[in-house]
Amino acid sequence: MLQATPSDTLSRVKAIVADLKHKPGALLPILHKVRDTLGHIPEHTVPVIAEGLQITRAEVHGVISFYHDFNTQPIGNHRLQICRAEACQARGSRELEHYARERLGIDYHQTTRDGEFTLEPVYCLGNCATGPSVRIGNHIHGRVSAERFDAIIDDAITVPLDPEPLTEGDA
């Protein structure tokens, strides 16, 4: 992800908006491209996006806050999501959440000191039959126990980051 000054960031976002604003449902492709380019969607870019699409800032914020793949702050190298839906809760996700917070030394919406992991809750990964489920990068893991969680974390540190970003339909 790029480190840029606020004015450079705004120039990049204006170019993204200009390039994609004519697509049907342009807001999602624009938000994905901004996130993929900058690593997150900085708050100061919301007015640029809204103005470019001739929609309100509230509409842009609404979409950013609705989809768990969008974030307004930088995140760790690995986004680690634990499913909190009822099916996963029935299969032990609350215990897994507690274990993950202890193991990583962070709470939800925080990033580990080394910048490796950001822990996030998610309310369905579509993997209900094999809960509790965890997503790291583009990979969903089912039946995650404490031991399996440790293996997933260890693998994430030793294996290169996912080469393929999420696509527009994955938000």
N, C-alpha and C positions, 0 to 999 in steps of 0.2 A: 504494500500500500504506500502511497506517496505522502511525504511530509511536505506541506506547502503553506505559504503565507495565506492569510485570509483573502487578500485581493487575488492571489493566484487561484485559490480555491473557487472564488466567485467567477472568475474567468472560465475555469474548467466547467463549472456547473452551467453557466450561460451557454457554452458550446454544446453541452450534452442536451440541454433543453431545446436549443435551436435545431439540433440534429434529429431529435426524436418526437418533437411536439406534434407532428402531423400524423403519427401512428394512431390507430384507433386505441382508445384506453391508454393514452400516452403516459399517464402518471406512474403506473407501475414500472414500465420499462425505464423511465427516467430515474425513478428511485433506485432500481436495481443497478443501473449504470453508475449513478453517483456513489452508491455503497461499494460497488466493485472497484471503482477508481480511487475513492478516498478511504475506504475501510469502514466508513460510517456516513451518516447524513447529518452534517453539522447544522445546528439550529440556525446559524446565520445564513444558510443557503435556502431555507424554507421560503422566504419572501421572493427570491429569484425564481424558484420553481413555480410558485403560485402566480406571479406576474406573467411568466412565460406561457403558462397554460390558461391564463385569465380565469383563475379560480381563487377562492379565499385561502388564506393561510390555515384557517381551521380545517378546511378540506384536506390539505396536505398533511397537517398534523394528525388528523383522524386516520388517514391511511397508514402513516408511519407507526402510530401507536397500536393499530389493529393487528398488523402483521408482525409476528415475532422475529422475522428475518431482518427487520429494519431496526437500526439503533442510531441514536443521536450522539453517542459518545464512543470513543475508540474502545475496541474490545481486544481480548487476548488473541493469540495465534490460533487458538482452538475454541470455538463456541461449543460449550457442553450443555445440552438441554436434557432435563429430566421431566418425563411426562407426569403430570399431576391429575390426569383424568381419573374418573371413578374406577374404571376397569384396572388401571395400573395401581391405584390406591388399594384396591382389594387384593392385589398380588404383591404388596409390600413396597410401594414406591415411597411412602413416608419414611420408612426405615432407611431406604436407600438415600433419600434426600439428606437425612441426618448424617449418614455415613459420609456422603460426598462433601458436605460442608466441613465435617471434621477433617477428612483426608486432605482437602485442598486448603483448609484454613481460611475460607471465605464464605460469604452468604450469597444468596441470589443477587444478581445484577452487580457482582463484584468480580474483579480480576485478580488472579494470583500475583504475588509480588514479582515473580519472574516473567510475567506477561504471557505465560503459556495458555492459561485457561480462564474463560469467563463463564460463570455458572448462571444458567437461566432456567426459569420454569417454563413449561409449555403445556398446553391443555389438551393436546391429543397429537400423537404421532401416527395414528392409524395402524397401530400394531397391538391392538387390544388383547388379542388372544395369547400374546406372549409377553405380557407385562411382568415386572416393570420394565419400561423401555427408556432408552437413552439414545440421543442423537449427538454425534460428534462429527462436525463437518457435514459431509453428505451421507454419512452412514448411520443407519438405525440399528441398534442392538436390542434384542429382546431377552427376557429372563435374566436380567442383570442382577447378580448378587454382589456382595461386597468384594468377593474375590474376582469376579468378572469385571467389576468396575475398575479395580486396581490394574488388571491386565489391559483394559481399554486405555486407561491413562498412560500406562507405561508404553504401549504401542504408539500412542499419539506423539509421544516425545521422540521416539526413535524412528518413526516412519515419516517421510516427507509429507508436507501439507497436501491436501486434496488438490489435484491439478485442475479440476473442473469446478467452476463456481455454480451456485444454484441458478437455475434458469427462471425466466419470467413466470412460468406456471407453478413454481415451487413456493412462492410466497404464501 
